[in-house]
Structure formats: structure tokens, C-alpha cells
Amino acid sequence: MTLGERLRAIYPGTPGRRLKQWLAGARVRVNGAVVFRGDVTVGPDDRVELGSPPPAGFPAPLRLVHEDDHLVVVDKPAGLLTIATETERERTAYRLLGDWVRARGGGRIFVVHRLDRETSGLLVFARSLAVKQALQAQFRGRTPERVYVARVEGVVRGPEGTLTGSLVEDRALRVRLARDGGRGKEAITRYRVLERARGATVLELVLVTGRRGQLRAQLAALGHPIVGDRAYGSRRDPLRRVCLHATRLGFVHPSGRRVVFESPPPAGFRRA
């Protein structure tokens, strides 16, 4: 009898492809020794064992920043959705991280907040419904620290300032500032100049409110669209991405202590 035949007898109904994966993954041992080939002959007294699968590797598009029993913080790349849409359900930060957590026996994760597909940076996911609700209550109360870095077109003159206004959605569902004091959702952002270069400025942006598309719409209305943000009028795209990064995220942990996580912006922001 071959090893493959013995495995089929021990695990009836297992697809051949799965058996090959077990062998290739060094999970099959005969008398304590790893065997990679299914055509090896085994006798009735030979001990055949199937080992545990190796720990699931962390999904490459994401970077693990922090993990504990209550939450997971990751660094999301630009170009990756936070959660599914009608046109993309598989490749999202939520799906990739959720699959990894479940593969390690960790159960469900819960979305607390989102970043636009075009934005990179820090995201926190809860590991229970209670933690999700507690964190979202903080976001509603505007207590978390949410700091972004952006490279914008043009030279921003003042060293710092505050952007205020009301946001509405147009017919294409794009967020923009309401005209002439029109009604909409209040949006407040504080900014500080980090660096000026010829034709561009690097800004630190602190969210007071956290509306969808807030930073992109407000900066475009200011006359300084984010570099690479063609949807909001940018004329340059040297990095082939929107130059907006969620660099710092702070909130009260379920344990009661305040925590702050940081992710440096891409080096290209200062050269783009």
C-alpha cells in the first residue's frame, strides 16, 4: 500500500488536492519522519500521522501594528478597501484580517471605522461587539486622536489653520462642500504646515469631525487638492496614488488606559 492510499483510508472523502497539500506542507509523518511523496510504500505496522497546519501567515498587503484580546490595529496600504462594496467583496482589509484571525481560532472581528480605498494608514478592528460599540461611541464623541499627513498641490501660506464647512454628496455620490452656507454635515479639520517645497506643501491634518471624504473635499475647496487625487482636481500623480496617510490614532483602550499608535507616512510624500 502506498502512503497516498493509506491517507485515503484514514481520511475517507478527502480530495486528492488536499492530500497533496498535506504532503507538500510537511504535515505527514511516517514513523516520526516527514514524508513528501504519496507513492512511498508503507506497511501495516508503519505509523502514519498528520500534523497540525502551520500558523497562518499575516496577509501581506496589511501590516500588523498591534494585537490583543480586545482589538487589532493594522496599517492599510493605498488601493485596498476597508470593507466590501458591490463590485469588490473578497480583497478588503476586513476580509483579509478576518480570515487570518479565524485561522488562528480567534473568532470574528468587527469594523470600527473606515479609510477610503485611496488612503493608507491606521485602522482599528474590534474583537467583540461590545468593544466595537465602545470604540464607536468614542468616535461619535470626537475623543479619538486622528492625525493624517498629506502632500497637497500649491504652497499653503499660513503656518496653521482650521477648515470648517458643511459636506454634501453630489449626484455622483462624491463628497463636496455645500455652497453659500448650505445645509450638510458639519466638517472641521485643523492643519499645520510640516514642509513647503516648490509647488507643493506637506500638511499635518487633525480630524475634529470624521466625515467620509472630509479631508479630500476640504483641501480641494481650499485650492490645494491632495497630490494624486484626480477626483478632486489634482493635476499631478507622481506616486500613482492619493498622497494621504493616517499616521496617528489614539483612543481609550477597553482596559481603561489611553493608547496611541503611529505609522510614518511614505517617504515619497516629501519628494513627490
C-alpha positions in Angstrom: 0.0 0.0 0.0 1.2 3.5 -0.8 1.2 6.4 1.6 -1.5 8.1 -0.5 -3.7 5.1 -0.3 -3.2 4.9 3.5 -4.1 8.5 3.9 -7.3 8.0 1.8 -8.2 5.1 4.1 -7.6 7.1 7.2 -9.4 10.2 5.9 -12.1 9.0 3.6 -13.6 11.5 1.3 -10.6 13.9 1.4 -10.0 15.4 -2.0 -6.7 14.4 -3.7 -5.7 18.0 -3.9 -6.0 18.3 -0.1 -3.8 15.2 0.4 -1.1 16.7 -1.9 -1.2 19.9 0.1 -0.7 18.0 3.3 2.3 16.2 1.8 3.8 19.4 0.3 3.3 21.2 3.6 5.4 18.7 5.6 2.4 17.7 7.6 2.6 13.9 7.0 4.9 11.8 9.1 5.7 8.1 8.8 7.2 6.6 11.9 8.1 10.1 13.0 9.8 11.2 9.8 8.3 13.8 7.4 7.4 12.3 4.0 6.6 14.4 1.0 5.6 11.8 -1.6 2.4 9.9 -1.7 3.8 7.0 -3.7 6.1 5.8 -0.9 5.2 2.2 0.2 4.1 1.8 3.8 3.5 -1.4 5.7 0.6 -2.3 8.0 2.8 -1.6 11.1 4.1 1.8 9.9 2.7 4.7 12.0 1.2 7.4 9.8 0.4 10.8 11.4 -1.0 14.1 10.2 0.5 17.1 11.9 -1.2 20.4 12.7 -1.2 23.1 10.0 1.4 25.8 10.3 0.3 29.1 11.8 -1.5 31.3 9.2 0.8 34.0 7.8 -0.3 37.6 8.3 -1.8 38.8 5.0 0.9 40.6 3.1 -1.0 43.8 2.0 -1.6 44.7 5.6 1.0 45.4 8.4 0.2 44.3 11.9 0.7 47.2 14.3 -0.9 45.8 17.5 -3.0 42.8 18.6 -4.5 41.9 22.0 -7.6 40.2 23.3 -9.8 43.2 22.6 -8.7 44.7 19.3 -6.3 44.6 16.3 -4.6 47.6 14.7 -3.3 47.4 11.2 -1.6 49.6 8.6 -3.6 49.5 5.4 -2.0 50.2 2.0 -3.5 52.6 -0.5 -5.7 50.8 -3.1 -7.3 48.4 -0.6 -10.9 48.8 0.5 -11.7 48.7 4.2 -14.9 46.8 3.7 -16.7 45.2 0.7 -18.6 47.0 -2.0 -21.0 45.7 -4.6 -18.1 45.3 -7.0 -15.4 44.0 -4.6 -16.2 41.6 -1.9 -13.0 39.5 -1.5 -10.0 41.7 -1.4 -10.7 44.0 1.6 -8.8 44.8 4.8 -11.8 43.4 6.8 -11.8 40.1 4.8 -8.1 39.6 4.9 -7.7 40.3 8.6 -10.9 38.3 9.5 -9.6 35.2 7.6 -6.3 35.5 9.4 -7.9 35.9 12.9 -10.3 33.0 12.3 -7.5 30.7 11.0 -5.8 31.2 14.4 -9.0 30.3 16.3 -9.8 33.9 17.1 -13.4 34.3 16.1 -15.0 37.3 14.4 -13.7 40.8 14.0 -15.8 44.0 13.8 -15.3 47.2 11.8 -15.0 50.3 14.0 -14.2 52.9 11.3 -13.0 53.1 7.7 -10.4 54.6 5.4 -11.1 55.4 1.8 -9.6 52.9 -0.7 -7.1 55.6 -1.8 -5.9 56.4 1.7 -3.3 54.4 3.6 -2.6 54.2 7.3 -4.0 53.0 10.6 -7.2 51.1 11.2 -8.6 49.5 14.4 -10.8 46.5 14.4 -12.7 45.2 17.4 -12.7 41.5 18.5 -16.1 41.7 20.1 -19.4 43.5 19.6 -19.1 45.2 23.0 -15.6 46.6 22.1 -16.9 47.8 18.7 -19.7 49.7 20.4 -17.5 51.2 23.0 -14.9 52.4 20.4 -17.6 53.8 18.1 -19.1 55.7 21.0 -15.7 57.4 21.3 -15.6 58.2 17.6 -19.1 59.7 17.9 -17.9 61.8 20.8 -14.9 63.0 18.8 -12.5 61.9 21.5 -10.1 59.7 19.5 -6.9 61.4 18.1 -6.9 61.0 14.4 -4.0 62.6 12.6 -3.2 62.4 8.9 -0.3 63.6 6.7 -1.0 64.8 3.1 1.0 66.3 0.3 -1.1 68.9 -1.4 -0.6 71.0 -4.6 0.5 74.6 -4.2 2.1 76.4 -1.4 -0.1 76.8 1.7 0.8 80.3 3.1 -0.1 80.3 6.8 1.7 78.0 9.3 -1.6 76.6 10.6 -5.3 77.0 10.4 -8.8 75.4 10.7 -11.0 74.2 7.9 -14.8 74.4 8.5 -17.8 73.9 6.4 -20.7 71.5 5.6 -20.4 68.5 3.4 -22.9 67.1 1.0 -23.0 64.4 -1.7 -23.5 65.3 -5.4 -25.4 63.2 -7.8 -22.3 61.1 -8.4 -22.1 60.4 -4.6 -18.9 62.5 -4.4 -18.5 64.5 -1.2 -18.1 68.2 -1.6 -18.5 71.4 0.4 -22.0 72.9 0.4 -22.2 76.2 -1.4 -23.2 79.5 0.3 -23.6 78.0 3.7 -26.0 75.4 2.5 -27.1 72.6 4.8 -25.0 69.5 5.2 -22.9 67.6 7.7 -20.5 69.7 9.8 -16.8 69.1 9.0 -13.9 70.5 11.0 -10.2 69.9 10.4 -7.1 71.6 11.9 -4.0 71.7 9.8 -0.3 72.6 10.3 2.4 73.0 7.7 5.2 70.5 8.0 7.2 71.3 4.9 7.0 73.5 1.9 8.5 72.7 -1.5 8.3 74.2 -4.9 4.7 73.9 -5.9 3.6 71.6 -3.0 3.1 71.5 0.8 3.2 68.7 3.3 0.5 69.1 5.9 -0.4 67.5 9.2 -4.2 67.2 9.4 -6.1 66.6 12.7 -9.7 65.5 12.3 -12.2 67.1 14.7 -15.1 65.5 12.8 -14.6 62.4 10.8 -16.9 62.6 7.7 -16.4 60.4 4.6 -14.2 62.3 2.1 -13.8 65.2 4.5 -10.1 65.9 4.0 -10.1 65.4 0.3 -13.1 67.7 -0.2 -11.9 70.4 2.2 -8.4 70.6 0.8 -9.8 70.8 -2.8 -12.1 73.6 -1.8 -9.2 75.4 -0.2 -7.5 75.4 -3.6 -4.9 72.8 -2.6 -6.1 69.3 -3.7 -4.1 66.3 -2.4 -1.4 65.3 -4.9 -2.7 62.3 -6.9 -6.3 63.0 -6.1 -7.6 63.4 -9.6 -11.2 63.1 -8.5 -10.8 66.3 -6.6 -8.8 68.3 -9.2 -5.2 67.2 -8.7 -3.1 67.7 -11.9 -0.2 65.6 -10.7 0.1 61.9 -9.8 3.9 61.1 -9.4 3.3 58.2 -6.9 0.3 56.8 -8.7 -1.8 57.2 -5.5 -3.5 59.8 -3.4 -0.9 61.2 -1.0 -3.0 60.9 2.1 -1.9 58.7 5.1 -3.5 58.1 8.5 -0.4 58.5 10.6 -1.6 58.6 14.2 -4.6 57.0 16.0 -5.2 57.3 19.7 -8.2 56.3 21.9 -9.1 54.9 25.3 -8.5 51.1 25.3 -11.2 48.8 26.7 -8.8 48.3 29.7 -9.2 52.0 30.5 -5.8 53.2 29.5 -5.2 55.6 26.7 -3.2 54.1 23.7 -1.6 55.8 20.7 -0.4 54.1 17.6 1.7 55.6 14.9 2.6 54.8 11.2 5.1 57.1 9.4 3.9 58.4 6.1 5.6 57.1 3.0 8.9 58.7 2.3 7.7 59.6 -1.2 5.3 62.2 0.3 8.3 64.5 0.8 9.6 64.0 -2.7 6.5 63.8 -4.9 
